Amino acid sequence: MKFILDAEQRLFGETLHRLLDGAGTPGVIRSRAAGEPEPVRSLWRALAGAGVFAPAVPEAAGGAGPLPVELVTAFHELGRHAVPGPLAETAAAAELLTRLGGFSGSGGAGRAGDESGTAGAAGAGGLAAEWLPRIAEGTAAVSLVLPPAVPYALDADLADAVWLVDGDRLCETVPGAARSSLDPGRRLFPVRVGTVLARGPAVRAAARAAGDVGALACAAQLVGLGRRLLEATVAYAAARHQFGRPIGSFQAVKHRLADVLVALEYARPLVHGAALAYGSPDLPRDVSAAKAAASEAAYAAARTALQVHGAIAYTDEYDLGLWIRRARALRTAWGSPADHRARVMSCLAES
């Protein structure tokens, strides 16, 4: 199936691309690795003006959504430019709060605990009313940890809130000391449970929905990231000469690049198909199919980029190395390909 964005959606993506193209994200990532958070926060403020997170928040809560295709379009560009920070985590937190705050009913906003919504968790209404408008405006970043992930919060030092879902409880956390990561643009923090913000069976259900949105956003990032890796590798293969010929003219190199293109072109419609499945019973299956395909496609793009460029691609001074490392980190973020393939099989067995 072929998915074509409409004019407004294309304009949204192109606007973000132009904004990020001049933002110097490699420098922002290196500043982040050096422990300087302000360049990342400055970039987030610029993204806030472009309305990156508004599609993740319902109109009734101050956003423009839910607009899952627009959200995927935004995250494709965020991945393409390797923007650091708890991006998918903030989108997932918006979905969690939407469910808990009663904004996900077909009739619009409902009161927390109403039968018209999917909430009912004690303490959720005020939390959603406080945080959803801030997420929509881009003035709040949330690092959200969901089961069954290892309790490490991404970029807790950049986030305005760090939350953990523990069974039927949504809790604030107390972050520990930062742990190093393969990706210099990512920092992981061990967390322990703090103040309980909301509790009840609805928390567990909302966390499942939030996990799907986080995985979808991550899949979109991976497709954008893979596209950037492929573009850079094709350009390098055309410029680099061996034996008097561009290395891109050699059949072995052509085949590797073609394989990456096919994988990315297969993953992209799966991501958009999952976005269109938002709100349907097929969403978990479609999100897992998209995340598995996008993870493998971006990882193949990273491996090919490294092989075509040679050792220069992994040096700290070469910008492409930042994208290669991000591909490895995002491959297993929000569930590994094996986890998601198993989930697809489970969904198919139940249908």
ZINORPE-V143261 format. One record per residue. N is the residue number from 0. RES is the residue in three letters. SS is DSSP state (a for helix, b for strand, c for the rest). D_FIRST is the distance of its C-alpha to the first C-alpha in Angstrom with 2 decimals. Layout:
n & res & ss & d_first
N & RES & SS & D_FIRST
N & RES & SS & D_FIRST
This chain:
n & res & ss & d_first
0 & MET & c & 0.00
1 & LYS & c & 3.82
2 & PHE & c & 6.61
3 & ILE & c & 10.00
4 & LEU & c & 13.22
5 & ASP & c & 15.89
6 & ALA & a & 19.30
7 & GLU & a & 21.01
8 & GLN & a & 18.51
9 & ARG & a & 18.66
10 & LEU & a & 22.42
11 & PHE & a & 22.68
12 & GLY & a & 21.09
13 & GLU & a & 23.21
14 & THR & a & 26.28
15 & LEU & a & 25.95
16 & HIS & a & 25.46
17 & ARG & a & 28.64
18 & LEU & a & 30.52
19 & LEU & a & 29.77
20 & ASP & a & 30.28
21 & GLY & c & 33.88
22 & ALA & c & 34.43
23 & GLY & c & 35.43
24 & THR & a & 33.56
25 & PRO & a & 35.13
26 & GLY & a & 38.50
27 & VAL & a & 37.45
28 & ILE & a & 36.35
29 & ARG & a & 39.66
30 & SER & a & 41.61
31 & ARG & a & 39.88
32 & ALA & a & 40.87
33 & ALA & c & 44.40
34 & GLY & c & 44.58
35 & GLU & c & 44.29
36 & PRO & c & 41.97
37 & GLU & a & 42.65
38 & PRO & a & 40.26
39 & VAL & a & 37.36
40 & ARG & a & 38.61
41 & SER & a & 38.98
42 & LEU & a & 35.37
43 & TRP & a & 34.29
44 & ARG & a & 36.43
45 & ALA & a & 34.65
46 & LEU & a & 31.23
47 & ALA & a & 32.72
48 & GLY & a & 33.47
49 & ALA & a & 29.85
50 & GLY & c & 28.80
51 & VAL & c & 26.65
52 & PHE & c & 27.34
53 & ALA & a & 27.63
54 & PRO & a & 24.00
55 & ALA & a & 24.90
56 & VAL & c & 27.91
57 & PRO & b & 28.12
58 & GLU & a & 29.84
59 & ALA & a & 32.64
60 & ALA & a & 33.41
61 & GLY & c & 33.49
62 & GLY & c & 29.93
63 & ALA & c & 27.08
64 & GLY & b & 24.62
65 & PRO & c & 23.06
66 & LEU & c & 20.27
67 & PRO & a & 17.93
68 & VAL & a & 15.47
69 & GLU & a & 18.68
70 & LEU & a & 20.03
71 & VAL & a & 17.19
72 & THR & a & 17.67
73 & ALA & a & 21.37
74 & PHE & a & 21.21
75 & HIS & a & 19.13
76 & GLU & a & 22.16
77 & LEU & a & 24.64
78 & GLY & a & 23.41
79 & ARG & a & 23.31
80 & HIS & c & 26.95
81 & ALA & c & 28.02
82 & VAL & c & 29.55
83 & PRO & c & 31.89
84 & GLY & c & 32.71
85 & PRO & c & 31.47
86 & LEU & a & 28.24
87 & ALA & a & 25.91
88 & GLU & a & 29.11
89 & THR & a & 29.91
90 & ALA & a & 26.50
91 & ALA & a & 26.96
92 & ALA & a & 30.50
93 & ALA & a & 29.36
94 & GLU & a & 27.23
95 & LEU & a & 30.24
96 & LEU & a & 32.58
97 & THR & a & 30.35
98 & ARG & a & 30.42
99 & LEU & a & 34.10
100 & GLY & c & 35.14
101 & GLY & c & 33.76
102 & PHE & c & 31.32
103 & SER & c & 28.25
104 & GLY & b & 29.38
105 & SER & c & 27.71
106 & GLY & c & 30.86
107 & GLY & b & 30.91
108 & ALA & c & 33.65
109 & GLY & c & 35.73
110 & ARG & c & 38.85
111 & ALA & c & 38.64
112 & GLY & c & 39.41
113 & ASP & c & 38.49
114 & GLU & c & 36.79
115 & SER & c & 34.37
116 & GLY & c & 32.97
117 & THR & c & 32.05
118 & ALA & c & 34.92
119 & GLY & c & 38.49
120 & ALA & c & 39.28
121 & ALA & b & 42.77
122 & GLY & c & 42.97
123 & ALA & a & 39.31
124 & GLY & a & 39.73
125 & GLY & a & 41.87
126 & LEU & a & 39.85
127 & ALA & a & 36.64
128 & ALA & a & 38.61
129 & GLU & a & 40.07
130 & TRP & a & 37.13
131 & LEU & a & 34.01
132 & PRO & a & 35.38
133 & ARG & a & 36.37
134 & ILE & a & 32.94
135 & ALA & a & 31.41
136 & GLU & a & 34.02
137 & GLY & c & 33.43
138 & THR & c & 37.08
139 & ALA & c & 36.53
140 & ALA & c & 34.78
141 & VAL & b & 34.61
142 & SER & b & 34.47
143 & LEU & b & 33.27
144 & VAL & b & 33.83
145 & LEU & c & 32.12
146 & PRO & c & 32.91
147 & PRO & c & 32.66
148 & ALA & c & 32.69
149 & VAL & c & 35.98
150 & PRO & c & 37.83
151 & TYR & b & 37.44
152 & ALA & b & 36.59
153 & LEU & b & 34.77
154 & ASP & c & 36.87
155 & ALA & c & 39.23
156 & ASP & c & 41.60
157 & LEU & c & 39.15
158 & ALA & c & 38.05
159 & ASP & c & 39.92
160 & ALA & b & 39.42
161 & VAL & b & 38.78
162 & TRP & b & 37.80
163 & LEU & b & 37.43
164 & VAL & b & 36.26
165 & ASP & b & 38.80
166 & GLY & c & 38.20
167 & ASP & c & 38.78
168 & ARG & b & 40.10
169 & LEU & b & 38.75
170 & CYS & b & 41.29
171 & GLU & b & 42.34
172 & THR & b & 42.95
173 & VAL & b & 45.60
174 & PRO & b & 44.10
175 & GLY & b & 46.09
176 & ALA & b & 46.48
177 & ALA & b & 43.44
178 & ARG & b & 42.13
179 & SER & c & 41.04
180 & SER & c & 37.45
181 & LEU & c & 35.97
182 & ASP & c & 34.22
183 & PRO & c & 37.04
184 & GLY & c & 35.01
185 & ARG & c & 34.84
186 & ARG & c & 37.83
187 & LEU & b & 37.94
188 & PHE & b & 40.64
189 & PRO & b & 41.89
190 & VAL & b & 42.36
191 & ARG & b & 44.55
192 & VAL & b & 44.47
193 & GLY & b & 46.35
194 & THR & b & 46.63
195 & VAL & b & 44.61
196 & LEU & b & 42.67
197 & ALA & b & 41.17
198 & ARG & b & 41.37
199 & GLY & c & 40.20
200 & PRO & a & 37.51
201 & ALA & a & 35.08
202 & VAL & a & 35.13
203 & ARG & a & 33.59
204 & ALA & a & 30.77
205 & ALA & a & 30.17
206 & ALA & a & 30.13
207 & ARG & a & 27.28
208 & ALA & a & 25.18
209 & ALA & a & 26.36
210 & GLY & a & 25.40
211 & ASP & a & 21.75
212 & VAL & a & 21.81
213 & GLY & a & 23.74
214 & ALA & a & 21.39
215 & LEU & a & 18.36
216 & ALA & a & 20.51
217 & CYS & a & 21.62
218 & ALA & a & 18.15
219 & ALA & a & 17.45
220 & GLN & a & 20.87
221 & LEU & a & 20.20
222 & VAL & a & 17.19
223 & GLY & a & 19.45
224 & LEU & a & 22.36
225 & GLY & a & 20.72
226 & ARG & a & 19.77
227 & ARG & a & 23.43
228 & LEU & a & 24.75
229 & LEU & a & 22.87
230 & GLU & a & 24.06
231 & ALA & a & 27.59
232 & THR & a & 27.67
233 & VAL & a & 26.59
234 & ALA & a & 29.28
235 & TYR & a & 31.83
236 & ALA & a & 31.15
237 & ALA & a & 31.78
238 & ALA & a & 34.97
239 & ARG & c & 36.54
240 & HIS & b & 38.63
241 & GLN & b & 40.08
242 & PHE & c & 42.27
243 & GLY & c & 42.08
244 & ARG & b & 38.30
245 & PRO & b & 35.37
246 & ILE & a & 34.05
247 & GLY & a & 30.52
248 & SER & a & 31.68
249 & PHE & c & 32.30
250 & GLN & a & 29.88
251 & ALA & a & 29.83
252 & VAL & a & 28.83
253 & LYS & a & 26.14
254 & HIS & a & 24.58
255 & ARG & a & 24.66
256 & LEU & a & 23.04
257 & ALA & a & 20.30
258 & ASP & a & 19.63
259 & VAL & a & 19.40
260 & LEU & a & 16.98
261 & VAL & a & 14.60
262 & ALA & a & 15.07
263 & LEU & a & 14.50
264 & GLU & a & 11.31
265 & TYR & a & 10.05
266 & ALA & a & 11.71
267 & ARG & a & 10.73
268 & PRO & a & 7.20
269 & LEU & a & 9.05
270 & VAL & a & 11.79
271 & HIS & a & 10.21
272 & GLY & a & 8.71
273 & ALA & a & 12.33
274 & ALA & a & 13.78
275 & LEU & a & 12.32
276 & ALA & c & 13.79
277 & TYR & c & 17.15
278 & GLY & c & 19.83
279 & SER & c & 18.30
280 & PRO & c & 19.58
281 & ASP & c & 16.33
282 & LEU & a & 16.85
283 & PRO & a & 19.05
284 & ARG & a & 16.81
285 & ASP & a & 13.68
286 & VAL & a & 16.05
287 & SER & a & 17.66
288 & ALA & a & 14.62
289 & ALA & a & 13.80
290 & LYS & a & 17.52
291 & ALA & a & 18.12
292 & ALA & a & 15.49
293 & ALA & a & 16.59
294 & SER & a & 20.20
295 & GLU & a & 20.11
296 & ALA & a & 18.34
297 & ALA & a & 20.87
298 & TYR & a & 23.69
299 & ALA & a & 22.96
300 & ALA & a & 23.01
301 & ALA & a & 26.31
302 & ARG & a & 27.83
303 & THR & a & 27.03
304 & ALA & a & 28.43
305 & LEU & a & 31.54
306 & GLN & a & 32.05
307 & VAL & a & 31.66
308 & HIS & a & 33.81
309 & GLY & a & 36.32
310 & ALA & a & 38.56
311 & ILE & a & 38.46
312 & ALA & a & 34.99
313 & TYR & a & 36.54
314 & THR & c & 39.58
315 & ASP & c & 40.12
316 & GLU & c & 40.72
317 & TYR & c & 37.43
318 & ASP & c & 34.73
319 & LEU & a & 31.84
320 & GLY & a & 33.44
321 & LEU & a & 32.64
322 & TRP & a & 28.89
323 & ILE & a & 29.33
324 & ARG & a & 31.28
325 & ARG & a & 28.89
326 & ALA & a & 26.04
327 & ARG & a & 28.36
328 & ALA & a & 29.35
329 & LEU & a & 25.92
330 & ARG & a & 24.65
331 & THR & a & 26.73
332 & ALA & c & 26.99
333 & TRP & c & 25.58
334 & GLY & c & 25.34
335 & SER & c & 25.18
336 & PRO & a & 22.28
337 & ALA & a & 24.46
338 & ASP & a & 24.95
339 & HIS & a & 21.30
340 & ARG & a & 20.52
341 & ALA & a & 23.48
342 & ARG & a & 22.25
343 & VAL & a & 18.90
344 & MET & a & 21.11
345 & SER & a & 23.43
346 & CYS & a & 20.89
347 & LEU & a & 19.64
348 & ALA & a & 23.33
349 & GLU & a & 24.13
350 & SER & c & 21.50
